């Protein structure tokens, strides 16, 4: 249980760090969504910029079977390495945006 809480906290910290990159006066909100009951975590952009609607997922993490699944990384950062820096075991991170076949060639978990 302690491991699960540690992983939840690490994900939340990474998401909050990326939320800070949104300019304070931006018409586009950076919304954080933490579903700790089902272990889904997202950072999304929502709003209008000039005459254009903006909506999109920036980061999406899930926790499944005591592993962190990086489902989407729309940043230039390496969020898997940031999780490792926060104490997450490399073999407890799954790069879900890679096909199951490709995951075996990474240094992370396959699933």
TABEL-V423761 format. One record per residue. N is the residue number from 1. RES is the residue in one small letter. SS is DSSP state (a for helix, b for strand, c for the rest). Layout:
N_RES_SS ; N_RES_SS
This chain:
1_x_c ; 2_x_a ; 3_x_a ; 4_x_a ; 5_x_a ; 6_x_a ; 7_x_a ; 8_x_a ; 9_x_a ; 10_x_a ; 11_x_a ; 12_x_a ; 13_x_a ; 14_x_a ; 15_x_a ; 16_x_a ; 17_x_a ; 18_x_a ; 19_x_a ; 20_x_c ; 21_x_c ; 22_x_c ; 23_x_c ; 24_x_c ; 25_x_c ; 26_x_c ; 27_x_c ; 28_x_b ; 29_x_b ; 30_x_b ; 31_x_b ; 32_x_b ; 33_x_b ; 34_x_b ; 35_x_b ; 36_x_c ; 37_x_c ; 38_x_c ; 39_x_c ; 40_x_b ; 41_x_b ; 42_x_b ; 43_x_b ; 44_x_b ; 45_x_b ; 46_x_b ; 47_x_b ; 48_x_b ; 49_x_b ; 50_x_c ; 51_x_c ; 52_x_b ; 53_x_b ; 54_x_b ; 55_x_b ; 56_x_b ; 57_x_b ; 58_x_b ; 59_x_b ; 60_x_b ; 61_x_b ; 62_x_b ; 63_x_b ; 64_x_b ; 65_x_c ; 66_x_c ; 67_x_b ; 68_x_b ; 69_x_b ; 70_x_b ; 71_x_b ; 72_x_b ; 73_x_b ; 74_x_c ; 75_x_c ; 76_x_c ; 77_x_c ; 78_x_c ; 79_x_a ; 80_x_a ; 81_x_a ; 82_x_a ; 83_x_a ; 84_x_a ; 85_x_a ; 86_x_c ; 87_x_c ; 88_x_c ; 89_x_c ; 90_x_a ; 91_x_a ; 92_x_a ; 93_x_b ; 94_x_b ; 95_x_b ; 96_x_c ; 97_x_c ; 98_x_c ; 99_x_c ; 100_x_a ; 101_x_a ; 102_x_a ; 103_x_a ; 104_x_c ; 105_x_c ; 106_x_c ; 107_x_c ; 108_x_c ; 109_x_b ; 110_x_c ; 111_x_c
